[in-house]
Amino acid sequence: MVYVLDRRKNPMMPCTEKRARLLLGRNRAVIHRMVPFTIRLKDRAIETSEVQPIRLKLDPGTEFTGAAVVRDAAVIGLYEVHHRTDIKKRLDKRRILRRSRRSRKTRHREPRYLNRRPARCLGCGKNAQHGSKACRHCLVGEFDSLWRVEALPPSLRALVDQQMQWVKGMRKHLPVSSISVEVAKFDTRTMKEAASAGYSPATRGGHAIREYLLNVFDRTCVYCQGHSGDPILNIDHVIPVHPNRGPRGSNRLSNLVVACVQCNKAKGNRQPLVWVTQLKTSGRFLDAIRALNVTRVMAHVERPLHNATAMNMTRLRLLQELRATGLEVEVGCGADTKFNRVHLLCLPKTHYYDAVAVGNTPIERICTNVVELHSAVGRGNRQIAGVDRHGFPWRWRRRKKQYFGFQTGDLVQVDLVAGKYQGRWRGRIAVRASGSFDLKDELGHRLCPCSYRHCRLLQRGSGWDYAVRPAKPKK
């Protein structure tokens, strides 16, 4: 599918690759963008053209968002949007560096919490409570729902912004008239502990939890399966509550297993993957059995629910932003999406096929067998001083991003006439002040080194990477 714009850059109906080649060959159109490939007509305007209604379907997620473009009950485009997942990690790193810089003895810095301005209440404008967006009077009043929607952490706010930025970008390429979005609410309390036969969640306390674990694991150590010969069994946390390094575990039932005293002491407060690595280097037969069983136990440990929590916090904000566009918004639920995908459309489980099944819009056929991958990569950072692992600066960048007319993230074509990398290359570049650039593919892998003299600019970087891959076949 090729996107088409009129002579005033207004979106029109997309066309096929063959039609686009004919328009370019007859000099009726010019190339507007390389990725995604877009042409602009010279002799057509939106006022004198007939445009069909196009519906954009969305299946939001924390790491991936599936999307589909529907025209007359036919799917003409499948998309998979990859979001940035490093926002929180970058914020944590920046906070650690600032905290260490304030605590050094080189100079005095006031703690940050002493020089902040108090936040204002969204309802009345007075000073808000610490860590919130409302005062103590409005927090429980009519502005409670407004505070819950507006107060999002930076990582979740970036997630919503990326989704809306992608929707606005699609509206620049397609005449979107309506949107269908899945607004799913997850009950995290029910997801934490599933009720089991004979033990209700309300009675699993103290002795009941121990008996439940002994019955589930057949009164046998899950690590050695009784090969150690130790008859005394303890309750062990698979992910330790107080680890040496790594994430902390919880007292959830899914994180508890039965282990003998020898295996419990051998594991200690190490992470399971670290312990498996040490067991594989040992030549003991008992350690080989432990390494195999630890891998099996990790497959059944319940994953954290931060993705479900993020969806609960961003679903209303995303719906509010979509309705603010002025388009018709259709809201669907997860149960209807699964029923449509499994029973009506007979499609496999993927993000873009879930988007096809969102809402009650009838789907008769899918006219494409490829899926476009749109990845949010950002536009770099503004950090001038590069620091080492201790937080001390060791290099400084210049206060500019463009070198020799190029910037990191630009799409270029490189023609090398000699050397090891002889040939024509195409990809994104990482610039240096010396003029020696690196060419990378859409996955960030290094293709070849090149000089700025051999680079030809195809398109400026927009903070997004684009790729195409075959769609998963139907059932």
C-alpha positions in Angstrom: 0.0 0.0 0.0 1.3 3.4 -1.0 0.0 6.6 0.7 -1.2 9.4 -1.6 -1.5 13.1 -0.9 -3.0 15.8 -3.1 -1.1 18.9 -4.3 -1.8 20.7 -1.0 -0.6 17.7 1.1 -4.1 16.6 2.1 -4.5 12.8 2.5 -6.3 10.9 -0.2 -7.1 7.2 -0.7 -4.1 5.0 -0.9 -3.1 3.1 -4.0 -1.2 0.0 -5.0 2.5 -0.1 -5.9 1.8 -0.6 -9.6 -0.5 2.5 -9.6 2.2 4.5 -7.9 4.8 3.5 -10.5 2.5 4.6 -13.3 1.8 8.0 -11.7 5.5 8.6 -11.1 6.4 7.5 -14.6 3.8 9.7 -16.2 5.1 12.7 -14.2 1.8 13.1 -12.4 3.2 12.6 -8.9 6.4 13.1 -7.0 7.9 11.2 -4.0 6.9 13.0 -0.8 8.4 10.5 1.7 10.6 7.5 1.4 9.4 5.7 4.6 6.6 5.1 4.8 6.5 5.5 1.0 4.2 8.4 0.1 3.6 10.2 -3.2 2.1 13.6 -3.8 -0.1 14.2 -6.8 0.5 17.3 -9.0 -2.9 17.6 -10.6 -5.4 16.6 -8.0 -7.1 18.3 -5.0 -9.2 16.9 -2.2 -12.1 19.2 -3.1 -12.5 17.6 -6.6 -11.9 14.0 -5.5 -14.1 11.4 -3.9 -12.8 9.9 -0.6 -14.2 6.8 1.0 -14.5 6.6 4.8 -11.6 4.8 6.5 -11.7 3.4 10.0 -8.6 3.1 12.2 -8.7 0.2 14.7 -6.4 0.2 17.7 -5.5 -2.5 20.2 -3.4 -0.5 22.8 -0.6 -2.1 24.8 2.4 -1.2 26.9 5.1 -2.5 24.7 3.2 -3.1 21.4 0.1 -1.6 19.9 -1.7 -3.3 17.1 -3.5 -1.3 14.5 -5.5 -2.0 11.3 -6.9 0.2 8.5 -10.4 -0.8 7.3 -12.2 0.4 4.2 -15.6 -1.1 3.2 -15.3 -4.1 5.5 -11.9 -4.9 4.0 -8.6 -4.6 5.9 -6.1 -2.8 3.7 -3.3 -2.3 6.2 -1.8 -4.0 9.3 0.5 -2.3 11.7 2.5 -3.1 14.8 3.7 -0.1 16.8 6.7 -0.7 19.1 6.8 1.7 22.1 9.8 2.8 24.0 10.4 0.8 27.2 13.5 2.6 28.5 11.8 5.8 29.9 11.7 4.6 33.5 15.3 3.3 33.3 16.6 6.6 32.0 14.7 8.5 34.6 16.1 6.3 37.4 19.6 6.7 36.0 19.3 10.5 35.9 17.9 10.6 39.4 20.8 8.5 40.7 23.3 10.7 39.1 21.7 13.9 40.5 21.5 12.4 44.0 25.1 11.4 43.9 26.1 14.8 42.7 24.2 16.6 45.5 25.7 14.3 48.1 29.3 14.9 47.1 31.6 17.0 49.3 32.9 19.2 46.4 30.2 21.8 46.8 27.0 22.3 48.6 23.7 21.7 46.9 20.3 22.1 48.5 18.2 19.0 48.4 15.7 19.1 45.6 12.7 18.8 47.8 13.6 22.1 49.5 13.6 24.2 46.4 10.5 23.0 44.6 7.5 25.0 44.0 4.3 23.4 45.3 2.0 21.9 42.7 -1.3 23.6 42.1 -4.7 21.8 42.4 -6.5 21.1 39.2 -9.8 22.1 40.7 -9.4 25.2 42.8 -5.8 26.3 42.1 -4.6 26.1 45.7 -1.5 24.2 46.9 -2.0 20.5 46.1 -1.2 17.6 48.4 2.4 16.2 48.3 2.7 13.9 45.3 -0.8 14.6 43.9 -2.5 17.0 41.6 -5.4 18.0 43.9 -5.8 19.6 47.4 -7.2 17.7 50.3 -10.7 19.2 49.7 -10.9 18.4 46.0 -9.2 15.1 46.2 -12.4 13.4 47.4 -14.8 15.7 45.6 -15.9 16.3 42.0 -12.3 16.7 40.7 -11.2 13.3 41.9 -11.8 11.7 38.5 -10.0 14.5 36.8 -7.0 14.1 39.1 -6.9 10.3 38.4 -6.9 10.9 34.6 -4.4 13.7 34.5 -1.8 12.6 37.1 0.3 10.1 35.1 4.0 9.3 35.7 6.4 10.3 32.9 6.7 6.7 31.5 2.9 6.3 31.1 2.5 9.8 29.8 5.1 9.0 27.2 3.2 5.9 26.3 0.0 7.8 25.6 1.9 10.5 23.7 3.5 7.9 21.5 0.1 6.3 20.7 -1.4 9.7 19.9 1.6 10.8 17.9 1.2 7.7 15.7 -2.5 8.3 15.3 -1.8 11.9 14.2 0.8 10.6 11.8 -1.6 8.2 10.2 -4.2 11.0 9.8 -1.6 12.9 7.8 -1.4 9.9 5.3 -4.9 8.6 5.4 -8.4 10.2 5.4 -9.4 8.7 8.7 -13.0 9.3 9.6 -13.6 7.1 12.6 -11.6 5.1 15.2 -12.2 1.9 17.0 -10.2 1.3 20.2 -10.2 -1.4 22.8 -10.5 -0.1 26.4 -9.6 -3.1 28.6 -9.8 -3.0 32.4 -7.8 -5.6 34.3 -8.7 -6.9 37.7 -5.2 -7.2 39.2 -6.5 -8.6 42.5 -8.1 -11.6 40.7 -5.1 -12.0 38.5 -2.7 -12.2 41.5 -4.1 -15.4 43.0 -6.3 -17.9 41.2 -8.7 -19.9 43.4 -7.7 -23.5 43.7 -9.8 -26.6 44.6 -10.2 -27.0 48.4 -8.6 -23.7 49.4 -10.4 -20.5 49.0 -8.3 -17.3 48.9 -9.9 -16.0 52.1 -8.7 -19.1 54.2 -5.1 -19.3 52.8 -3.4 -17.9 55.9 -0.6 -19.4 58.0 -1.0 -23.2 58.2 -3.4 -23.3 55.2 -0.7 -21.9 52.8 1.9 -24.5 54.0 -0.6 -27.3 53.5 -1.5 -26.0 50.1 2.1 -25.9 49.0 2.8 -29.3 50.3 -0.1 -30.8 48.5 0.6 -29.0 45.2 4.3 -30.1 45.1 3.5 -33.6 46.4 5.6 -33.0 49.6 8.8 -33.1 47.5 11.6 -30.5 47.0 11.0 -28.8 43.7 14.8 -28.3 43.1 16.3 -31.7 43.8 13.1 -33.9 43.7 14.2 -35.7 46.8 17.7 -36.7 45.5 19.4 -34.9 48.4 17.8 -37.2 51.0 16.8 -34.3 53.3 13.3 -35.0 54.7 12.8 -31.5 56.2 11.0 -29.1 53.9 10.9 -25.3 54.0 8.9 -22.7 52.2 11.2 -20.9 49.7 10.8 -17.7 47.7 11.7 -18.4 44.0 12.6 -14.7 43.6 14.1 -13.7 46.9 12.5 -11.0 49.0 15.9 -9.6 50.1 18.2 -10.4 47.1 21.9 -9.5 46.8 21.1 -8.0 43.4 18.2 -7.8 41.0 14.5 -7.5 41.4 12.8 -8.2 44.7 10.2 -10.9 45.1 7.0 -10.9 47.0 5.0 -13.1 49.3 2.5 -14.1 46.6 1.5 -17.6 46.4 2.9 -17.9 42.9 6.4 -17.0 44.2 6.4 -19.7 46.9 7.6 -23.3 46.5 8.6 -26.2 48.8 12.4 -26.8 49.1 14.5 -29.0 51.4 16.9 -27.4 53.8 20.0 -28.3 51.7 18.6 -26.7 48.5 17.3 -23.7 50.4 20.7 -23.0 51.9 22.5 -23.7 48.6 20.3 -21.2 46.8 20.3 -18.6 49.6 19.2 -15.1 48.5 20.5 -15.3 44.9 18.4 -14.8 41.8 17.2 -18.1 40.1 19.0 -17.3 36.9 22.3 -16.5 38.7 22.0 -19.8 40.6 21.3 -21.7 37.4 24.5 -20.3 35.9 26.5 -21.4 38.9 24.9 -24.9 38.9 25.7 -25.5 35.3 29.4 -24.9 35.9 29.5 -27.5 38.7 30.2 -31.1 37.8 28.0 -32.6 40.5 25.0 -34.8 39.6 22.8 -33.1 42.2 23.6 -29.7 40.8 22.6 -30.8 37.3 19.2 -32.0 38.6 18.8 -28.7 40.4 19.6 -26.6 37.3 17.0 -28.5 35.2 14.3 -28.1 37.9 15.0 -24.4 38.5 14.4 -23.7 34.9 11.0 -25.5 35.1 10.0 -23.7 38.2 10.8 -20.3 36.6 8.5 -21.1 33.7 5.5 -21.3 36.2 6.4 -18.2 38.3 3.8 -15.5 37.8 5.1 -12.5 36.0 4.7 -9.0 37.6 1.5 -7.1 36.8 3.0 -3.8 35.9 1.7 -4.1 32.3 -1.9 -4.6 33.5 -1.5 -1.7 35.9 -0.2 0.5 33.2 -3.1 -0.3 31.0 -5.6 0.5 33.8 -3.9 3.9 34.3 -3.7 4.9 30.7 -6.9 3.6 29.2 -9.1 6.6 30.2 -6.4 9.1 29.2 -6.0 7.6 25.7 -9.8 7.5 25.2 -10.0 11.2 26.3 -7.2 12.1 23.8 -8.9 10.2 21.0 -12.3 11.9 21.5 -10.6 15.2 21.5 -9.6 14.7 17.9 -13.3 15.2 16.9 -13.6 11.8 15.1 -16.2 9.2 15.9 -14.7 6.8 18.5 -16.0 3.3 18.9 -15.1 1.6 22.2 -14.7 -2.2 22.5 -13.8 -4.6 25.3 -11.3 -7.5 25.4 -13.9 -10.2 25.6 -15.6 -9.1 22.4 -12.2 -8.8 20.7 -11.3 -12.4 21.5 -14.7 -13.7 20.5 -14.5 -11.9 17.1 -10.9 -13.0 16.4 -11.4 -16.7 17.4 -15.0 -17.5 16.4 -15.8 -15.1 13.6 -12.5 -14.3 11.9 -10.5 -17.4 12.8 -7.3 -15.5 13.2 -4.2 -16.3 15.2 -3.2 -14.4 18.3 -1.1 -11.3 17.3 -1.3 -7.6 18.1 -2.5 -6.6 14.6 -5.1 -9.3 14.3 -6.4 -8.3 17.7 -6.8 -4.8 16.3 -8.8 -6.2 13.3 -11.3 -7.8 15.7 -11.8 -4.7 17.9 -15.3 -3.3 17.9 -18.5 -4.4 16.1 -17.5 -3.2 12.6 -17.9 -6.2 10.2 -14.8 -7.6 8.5 -15.2 -9.6 5.4 -11.7 -10.0 4.0 -8.0 -9.1 4.6 -6.4 -7.6 1.5 -2.8 -7.6 2.7 -0.3 -10.2 3.7 2.4 -7.9 5.2 2.5 -5.9 8.4 4.3 -2.6 8.9 6.5 -2.2 12.0 6.6 1.3 13.3 9.1 1.7 16.2 9.5 4.8 18.4 13.2 5.4 18.9 13.2 9.0 20.1 15.4 11.9 18.9 18.4 11.3 21.2 19.1 13.0 24.5 20.4 16.4 25.7 23.1 15.1 28.0 26.2 17.1 27.4 28.5 15.3 29.9 29.0 11.5 29.5 29.6 9.8 32.8 31.3 6.6 33.8 29.8 3.9 36.0 30.6 5.9 39.2 28.8 9.0 37.9 31.8 11.1 37.2 32.1 12.9 33.8 34.7 11.8 31.4 33.7 13.3 28.1 31.6 16.2 26.8 29.6 16.6 23.7 29.3 19.7 21.6 26.2 21.8 21.8 24.9 20.8 18.4 23.5 17.7 16.7 24.2 18.3 13.0 27.6 17.6 11.5 28.3 18.1 7.9 24.6 18.5 7.2 23.6 15.1 8.8 22.1 14.2 12.1 21.8 10.9 14.0 18.7 9.0 12.8 18.7 10.4 9.2 17.9 7.9 6.4 20.8 8.0 3.9 22.2 6.1 1.0 25.9 5.2 1.0 27.8 4.3 -2.2 31.2 2.8 -1.6 33.3 2.1 -4.7 36.1 0.2 -3.0 37.2 -1.6 0.1 35.7 -4.3 2.3 32.2 -2.7 2.3 32.0 -2.0 -1.4 28.5 -1.5 -2.8 25.3 0.4 -2.1 24.0 0.6 1.5 20.9 2.2 2.9 20.0 2.8 6.5 20.2 5.2 9.5 23.4 6.9 10.4 25.1 7.7 13.7 27.1 10.9 13.2 30.4 12.0 14.7 32.2 15.3 14.8 35.2 13.8 12.9 33.0 13.0 9.9 33.3 9.2 10.2 29.7 7.9 10.5 28.2 4.5 11.3 25.4 3.1 9.2 22.8 1.0 11.0 19.7 -1.0 10.0 16.2 -0.8 11.4 17.2 -3.1 14.3 20.2 -0.9 15.3 22.8 -3.3 14.0 25.9 -1.8 12.5 26.1 -2.3 8.7 29.3 -0.5 7.7 31.5 2.6 8.6 31.3 5.5 6.1 32.4 9.0 5.5 30.1 11.9 5.2 31.3 12.4 1.6 29.7 9.1 0.5 26.3 9.8 2.2 23.3 11.0 0.3 20.3 12.2 2.4 17.0 10.5 1.7 14.9 11.6 4.6 15.4 13.4 7.9 15.0 11.4 11.1 11.6 11.8 12.7 12.1 9.7 15.9 10.5 6.6 14.2 11.9 3.6 12.4 9.9 1.7 9.8 10.2 -1.9 8.6 8.0 -4.5 6.8 7.6 -8.2 7.5 5.2 -10.9 6.4 2.0 -11.2 8.4 1.3 -14.4 10.3 -0.9 -16.8 8.2 -4.5 -17.5 9.1 -5.5 -20.6 10.9 
